[in-house]
């Protein structure tokens, strides 16, 4: 009978642990607390997630943008190819060696996490999700380019709500 007294306490402890943010390795943190908190509850910080600094240093990587055309036109990582999301175009990687590193990104990493999974299912073996995606890249001080390949400080934030997870100093927010 005494063992049963502890069941309600155990139940409360289990409930309290549900919904807690996962532990995120320091290499994936963006350094901006509101964004890091949101990402910890939204995106996997697993072995296929990569931080902005590690992604930039990755030799011979192909960068794929898993956003929509209008977002890509505003700004994207230099040299990134548009993969898309709603109508994903796997044709952009048809000539890419399946063992070559691929880094997929979007605005924060939610869409790119799903796109990376599809690329792995298509046989690509070194596919990483850029944790924090475009936001993490920009917060790390790395450049973006516009549709003409020119440097830009404009940043498509998907919408106003998602734009609130990055500081005003990040650049001109577009949605």
Secondary structure, DSSP 4 states (H G I P E B T S, - for coil): -HHHHTHHHHHHHHHHHTTPPPP--GGG--S-HHHHHHHHTTS--STTEE-HHHHHH-TTPEEEE-S-HHHHHH-EETT-EE--STT--GGGGTTS-TTS-EEEE-SSSHHHHHHHHHHHHTT-SSEEEETTHHHHHHHTT--EE-TTS-EE-EEE-SSHHHHTTS-GGG-EEE-
